Amino acid sequence: MNLWRDINDHIERKTGVQIRDGRDDIGGGCINQAVRLKGEGRDFFVKFNAAKFAEMFVAEAEGLRELAATRTVRVPEPVCWGVAGDMAYLVLDYLEMRSTGNAAAFGKQLATLHRTTQAQFGWHRDNTIGATVQINTPCADWISFWRERRLGFQLALARSNGGGRELQRLGETLMIELQGFFDGYRPQPSLLHGDLWSGNHGYLADGAAVIFDPAVYYGDREADLAMTELFGGYGAEFYAGYRDAWPVDEGYATRKTLYNLYHIINHFNLFGGGYERQALDMLRRLLAQIR
């Protein structure tokens, strides 16, 4: 079975566009490989990985469509996906992006996206955060959701991945004390990108923002905002635009560390290294703030 012949045929069946010979390798992130396929009048971005990741791509396509339905921030359009031999793939429209654009408008659009809500926290299906399963079983209580589906799940993985006793001890203490971070604050289930760091957005030539590689679920909007600050930040104009559209509760300054702890423990589970030390530092700071 020829992977690229099958992908080209699938694209043509879905769009009517024929792929020209050749493809440009554009590398990929830490999880997948990616290429640009050039078609007649339309180009495509193809992500591929081992066949065992097929459901990850299905969930990503569903997440992109959920975000697109809000008509707020632009996302790449999912074209098709499937399995060819021992490889899974996801085909998206190719968008030419740059690193700078209208950051203030992006912030306002994200705030509007977050006003899309549902009755419970979670989503109708699980997906992935990086290559880690992300449990989205719906729950009416946000604190229970964050304790069980986010921190508790990652801490259990960390135990099996060689995380030390101190990580477990402090993590379990934090989960008992979670209520202390939410006194007087009741988040609503907002639609989240879920993995919104600086590497998962860009801008089109007209300055419009694009977000991609989501880990969609409905949760506290602060969780999305927190991650934008985790690896470099999005710049003052972005945050001013967001707050102009929807001011942030003053308790966010503390809770953002709580929300980013989830991602740091996940990074330990994916990559090891110094992420355990970073998680321990975050845990100690969080516990000190509520004692």
C-alpha positions in Angstrom: 0.0 0.0 0.0 1.4 3.4 -1.0 0.7 6.1 1.7 0.9 9.1 -0.5 -1.1 7.6 -3.4 -3.9 6.7 -0.9 -3.8 10.2 0.7 -3.8 11.9 -2.8 -6.8 9.7 -3.8 -8.7 10.6 -0.6 -8.1 14.3 -1.1 -9.3 14.1 -4.7 -12.4 12.2 -3.7 -13.2 14.8 -1.1 -12.3 18.0 -2.9 -11.9 17.2 -6.6 -8.4 18.7 -6.4 -5.6 16.7 -8.0 -2.3 16.7 -6.2 0.8 17.6 -8.3 3.9 15.6 -8.1 6.1 16.2 -5.1 5.6 17.3 -1.6 7.4 19.6 0.8 8.6 18.3 4.1 7.8 20.8 6.8 8.8 18.7 9.7 6.4 18.6 12.6 6.2 19.0 16.3 7.2 16.6 19.1 4.5 14.1 18.1 3.7 14.0 14.4 5.4 14.5 11.1 4.0 16.9 8.5 4.2 17.7 4.8 2.7 20.3 2.4 1.0 18.8 -0.6 0.5 21.1 -3.6 -2.7 20.7 -5.6 -4.3 22.5 -8.6 -5.3 25.8 -7.0 -5.3 24.5 -3.4 -2.6 23.2 -1.1 -2.9 20.9 1.9 -1.2 20.3 5.2 -0.9 16.6 6.1 0.0 15.2 9.5 0.9 11.6 9.8 1.9 9.1 12.4 1.6 5.4 13.3 -1.8 3.8 12.7 -2.3 3.6 16.5 -2.8 7.4 16.5 -5.8 7.3 14.2 -8.3 8.2 16.9 -6.1 11.2 17.9 -6.5 12.6 14.4 -10.3 11.9 14.4 -10.6 13.8 17.7 -8.4 16.7 16.4 -10.7 17.0 13.3 -13.8 17.1 15.5 -12.2 19.7 17.8 -11.3 21.9 14.8 -14.9 21.7 13.6 -16.2 22.6 17.1 -14.0 25.7 17.1 -14.9 26.6 13.6 -18.6 26.5 14.3 -18.2 29.5 16.7 -17.1 31.7 13.8 -14.6 33.5 16.1 -10.9 32.6 15.6 -9.9 31.0 12.3 -8.8 27.4 12.3 -7.5 25.2 9.4 -10.4 23.3 7.8 -10.2 19.5 8.2 -10.4 17.9 4.8 -10.1 14.1 5.4 -8.4 11.6 7.6 -7.9 7.9 7.8 -5.4 5.0 7.9 -3.3 3.7 5.0 -1.3 0.6 5.9 0.5 1.2 9.1 0.1 5.0 9.0 -2.7 7.3 10.2 -3.1 10.7 8.6 -5.0 14.0 8.9 -5.4 16.4 6.0 -6.1 20.1 6.6 -6.2 23.1 4.3 -2.8 24.6 4.1 -2.7 28.2 5.5 0.4 30.4 4.9 1.1 31.9 8.3 3.5 34.4 9.9 4.4 35.1 13.5 2.9 38.6 13.8 -0.5 40.1 13.2 -3.4 41.8 14.9 -2.9 40.5 18.5 -5.6 42.7 20.1 -8.2 41.4 17.7 -7.0 37.8 18.5 -7.5 38.5 22.2 -11.1 39.7 21.6 -11.9 36.8 19.3 -10.6 34.3 22.0 -12.9 36.0 24.6 -15.8 35.6 22.2 -14.9 31.9 21.6 -15.0 31.4 25.4 -18.5 32.7 25.5 -19.6 29.5 23.8 -20.8 27.3 26.6 -22.6 24.0 27.4 -24.3 22.6 30.5 -21.3 20.5 31.8 -17.5 20.6 31.9 -15.8 18.2 29.5 -16.7 17.1 26.0 -18.5 14.3 24.2 -15.3 12.4 23.7 -11.8 12.0 25.0 -8.9 13.4 23.0 -5.2 14.0 23.5 -2.9 16.6 25.1 0.3 16.1 23.1 0.3 12.3 22.8 -1.3 11.8 26.3 -4.9 10.8 26.5 -7.1 13.6 27.8 -10.2 12.4 29.7 -13.2 14.6 29.0 -16.1 12.6 30.6 -18.7 15.3 31.4 -19.0 16.6 34.9 -21.3 19.3 36.4 -18.7 20.3 39.0 -15.5 22.0 37.8 -13.4 21.3 40.9 -14.2 17.6 40.7 -13.4 17.7 37.0 -10.1 19.3 37.5 -9.2 17.0 40.4 -10.1 13.7 38.7 -9.8 14.3 34.9 -6.8 16.5 34.9 -4.5 16.6 38.0 -5.4 13.2 39.3 -5.0 11.5 35.9 -1.6 13.1 35.2 -0.3 12.3 38.7 -1.3 8.6 38.2 0.7 8.6 35.0 3.6 10.3 36.6 3.7 7.5 39.3 4.0 4.9 36.5 6.6 7.0 34.7 9.0 7.2 37.6 7.8 10.4 39.3 9.0 10.6 42.9 7.1 10.3 46.2 7.2 14.1 46.8 5.4 14.8 43.6 2.7 12.4 44.6 2.5 13.6 48.2 2.3 17.3 47.3 -0.1 16.5 44.4 -2.5 14.6 46.6 -2.4 17.4 49.2 -3.2 20.0 46.5 -6.1 18.0 45.2 -7.6 17.9 48.8 -7.2 21.7 49.0 -8.5 22.6 45.6 -11.6 24.3 47.0 -9.4 27.0 48.4 -8.6 28.4 45.0 -12.3 28.9 44.1 -13.8 30.8 47.0 -16.2 33.3 45.4 -15.4 32.1 41.9 -17.7 29.8 39.9 -16.4 29.3 36.3 -18.8 28.3 33.5 -18.1 25.6 31.0 -16.5 27.6 28.2 -15.3 26.1 24.9 -11.5 25.9 25.1 -8.8 25.3 22.6 -7.1 23.3 25.4 -3.5 23.5 24.3 -3.1 27.2 23.5 0.6 27.9 23.7 2.6 30.2 21.4 3.5 27.3 19.0 -0.2 26.6 18.2 -1.2 29.9 16.7 -0.1 32.1 13.8 -1.4 35.0 11.6 -2.5 35.2 8.0 -1.2 37.9 5.7 -4.1 40.2 6.6 -3.3 40.0 10.3 -6.1 37.6 11.2 -5.2 35.0 13.9 -5.3 31.2 13.3 -5.3 28.6 16.0 -4.5 24.9 15.5 -3.5 21.6 17.2 -6.4 21.8 19.7 -7.2 19.6 22.7 -10.8 20.8 22.9 -13.1 20.6 25.9 -15.4 22.8 27.9 -13.8 24.2 31.0 -12.8 27.4 32.9 -11.7 30.0 30.3 -8.8 30.8 32.6 -7.2 27.5 31.7 -6.8 28.6 28.1 -5.5 32.0 29.2 -3.0 30.4 31.6 -1.4 28.3 29.0 -0.9 31.3 26.7 1.5 32.5 29.5 3.3 29.2 30.0 5.9 29.2 27.2 6.7 32.8 26.3 3.3 34.5 26.4 1.3 36.2 23.7 2.2 39.9 24.3 0.5 42.8 26.0 -1.8 43.7 23.1 -3.4 40.2 23.1 -4.1 40.3 26.8 -5.5 43.9 26.6 -7.8 42.8 23.8 -9.0 39.8 25.8 -9.7 41.8 29.0 -11.4 44.6 27.0 -13.9 42.0 25.7 -14.2 40.0 29.0 -12.4 41.1 32.2 -10.6 38.4 34.2 -11.3 37.6 37.8 -8.6 38.8 40.2 -8.0 35.2 41.4 -6.7 34.3 38.0 -3.2 35.4 39.1 -3.1 32.5 41.5 -5.2 29.9 39.5 -3.1 30.2 36.4 -0.3 28.3 38.1 -2.8 25.6 39.1 -4.0 25.3 35.5 -0.4 25.2 34.1 0.6 22.5 36.6 -1.5 20.1 34.5 0.6 20.9 31.4 3.9 20.7 33.2 3.1 17.3 34.7 2.1 16.2 31.3 5.4 17.4 29.9 7.1 15.2 32.5 5.0 12.3 31.4 5.9 12.9 27.8 9.5 14.1 28.0 10.9 13.6 31.6 13.8 15.8 32.3 13.5 18.8 34.5 9.7 19.0 34.3 9.3 17.1 37.6 11.4 19.8 39.4 9.3 22.5 37.8 6.1 20.7 38.9 7.4 20.4 42.5 8.2 24.1 42.6 4.7 25.0 41.3 3.1 22.7 43.8 4.9 24.3 46.7 4.0 27.8 45.6 0.3 26.8 45.2 0.1 25.2 48.6 1.9 28.1 50.3 -0.7 30.5 48.8 -3.7 28.8 50.4 -2.3 27.9 53.9 
